[in-house]
């Protein structure tokens, strides 16, 4: 689930995800286009593996013919080529052979680069797709679910887990390429000398199994720990920077520093362990493989007492093992990387399959009234906050919602404007029920001014438009209504930068930007949720004058504790905390 840490519930695996299950989930995350592209990449991979094998297999005849040119005339295949192309001498034949091989290796190098570009591009596009879909899913969360979601974990899922899932895909593609190349090379070695190949295989297989068994368990465990450490990091940074003033006042920088240091060290130790273990198989396999090759050469010399006859075979084995051993090492490393990253695949899969709110832009008009009929609501099942609420608000009416803290004033207004969904009863707009089919249309009729105005480090225009296309005329008009335009003209107009969190503005200016944002789309309903409670009386009085002036023909819903804030409202709705009978 988005914003939650997911652990595998498989009884046999407990703390690690089955590799094949992760592959299956990754496949399900792909669309038809992706699958066609994967087929194309698979075909390119087969050709790449064939070229790798051909590049090694051709060395043996080349060395043989170079060492004994007369074989060009005695070998039926070489002689057939010699006669077909009409070579005048064995020297001309070998020069041509050499040029063709050089051109082949140049083409192979170019193909490698292009193959890498194609697979990297595919992986990046998948990362972009995963991140985009996860961000969209995050925005589709119901507001109720969002309030109970860990925000730091949510950020980690959208960015880090999406990247890890794309890395998992990249590892799978690389793994597939290496497997095919290894199979092609192994087949070549079997054809050359099946007895020696099987002996080498049995010895290396035992070593590989032992190494994998020991290392994979550690890698999986470290992958789980990495996810938790990342979450701790994000949480700590959010706490430290999210309320920097409190951090300063508490004077607990040393404690936060220590937590950061401890987490960083733990994550570092995990990374060091994984990095060190990833080198170990390579060194072991290369040592074992080349030791076996040297022993084989010594055996041949002892048995045949002449290396010239088997020199081409030895050369080809040396080249094949020189290419094959790193491939086997890379396979182990990639498999370990996939074990390390497969937890992210599960997290992304679960997040993308979470049911969110669907878009609802069906028609709904507001000409008469808003009616709440027997509305019930609860954040948690069996713990109602509001019950059997009946209320009628006329269009253009100014309504104050009053009551003690925690009584449910904001919750009631959130039900009216469609942020929350009733657990029972209906919200009727001109007699038409508010449903998921028309919810977004209704929400766009609302302008919302909260107690704390969120501004990001950008221009006034960008903060007022808040992700929508910036209409300069509408922004200026909203600023004038909010009585902030004259201040902006003294600076850079609507292109004035506000600083992170609006630090370059006073409290009153910050609130006026919030009012301008709420008025930007000329909403029919304006909501003030404790919008002036943090201001002094004079500033509040001026801002409320501006709000009432700019919302003469609008429906105004005001949540406040101060009597001065609601004194000009037409009616007051007292909200009392629900007490179970």
Helices and strands as residue ranges (DSSP letters): H 19-28, H 32-67, H 71-74, H 76-84, H 90-140, H 143-147, H 151-156, I 157-161, H 162-192, H 194-242, H 244-250, H 253-304, H 311-352, E 369-380, E 383-394, E 398-402, H 409-416, E 424-429, E 432-433, H 439-443, E 446-449, H 460-465, H 472-481, H 485-489, G 493-495, G 500-502, H 507-519, E 525-529, H 537-550, E 555-559, H 563-566, E 571-574
